[in-house]
Amino acid sequence: MADKGEFGAEAKRLEGLWGGEFGNAYTERNQAAGSNRAPFWQAILKDFPARCVLEVGCNLGANLRWIASELRPEAVYGVDINLKALQELRCGLPGVNALYSPAKELPFRDRWFDLVFTMGVLIHQPPESLPAVMAEIVRCSNRFVLCGEYFSGEPVEVAYRGETGALFKRDFGSMYQQLFPDLILRKKGFLSKVEGWDDVTWWMFEKPRA
Ligand SMILES: C[S@@+](CC[C@H](N)C(=O)[O-])C[C@H]1O[C@@H](n2cnc3c(N)ncnc32)[C@H](O)[C@@H]1O
């Protein structure tokens, strides 16, 4: 178990990576990342009605663009630590709330959103701070928690664009259930490359009523 200093140092290093040139380059490369995602988000919002939604690690809005076309943009929130991505999100989706925040300290009240989710973001959290990030996501949701991430039955680090300690696959669904045993699994699925995703496994959980 890392001591507090290590925990802070590794989380800070990765936040710096995503907040700098590395994150800017990701944003440049992924301008069209959301083009095939409409059917997934339409189905999710039909099956799991939400009036107010937060994406943690939203980048330029590849998911939020579809959510903002179903809900009032003012009810749609995204946080990220890359300022270029947030700027592009503000230009591309006027009215959507684009806020700078590290995932491990979300600037919202408990249960503020109906749905809080990540898509390809938990994989980029260091193991030491991952439980804190998940706890923040669960804290801010009043009802639904969704994560879509790369799956591996056993935790495994994968080299990512020349960086070490920057991408970890694991069973994020089981981890949510272990850390927050009150969460109820409502649905699980897989989004393949053929469908325009990147072989992403997703889990939709529901919190018990307050
Ligand atoms: C792989 S991208 C995924 C973007 C988007 N969720 C999607 O599905 O297209 C990861 C995003 O999470 C952001 N991110 C990574 N670590 C973060 C952290 N600790 N706090 C907030 N945002 C973070 C990055 O800046 C980047 O925009």
The ligand as an ORCA input file, in Angstrom:
! r2SCAN-3c Opt
* xyz 0 1
  C      -9.002      8.414    -23.081
  S      -9.718     10.012    -22.830
  C     -11.483      9.623    -22.847
  C     -12.334     10.793    -23.260
  C     -13.839     10.568    -23.273
  N     -14.308     10.069    -21.996
  C     -14.269      9.632    -24.381
  O     -14.952      8.626    -24.110
  O     -13.987      9.936    -25.547
  C      -9.393     10.332    -21.117
  C      -9.845     11.745    -20.696
  O      -9.837     11.796    -19.268
  C      -9.145     12.949    -18.837
  N      -8.535     12.601    -17.550
  C      -7.559     11.689    -17.304
  N      -7.276     11.628    -16.001
  C      -8.090     12.527    -15.393
  C      -8.255     12.928    -14.040
  N      -7.523     12.387    -13.058
  N      -9.175     13.877    -13.766
  C      -9.916     14.435    -14.751
  N      -9.797     14.101    -16.058
  C      -8.894     13.161    -16.388
  C      -8.140     13.235    -19.931
  O      -7.710     14.584    -19.923
  C      -8.930     12.844    -21.188
  O      -9.671     13.926    -21.670
*
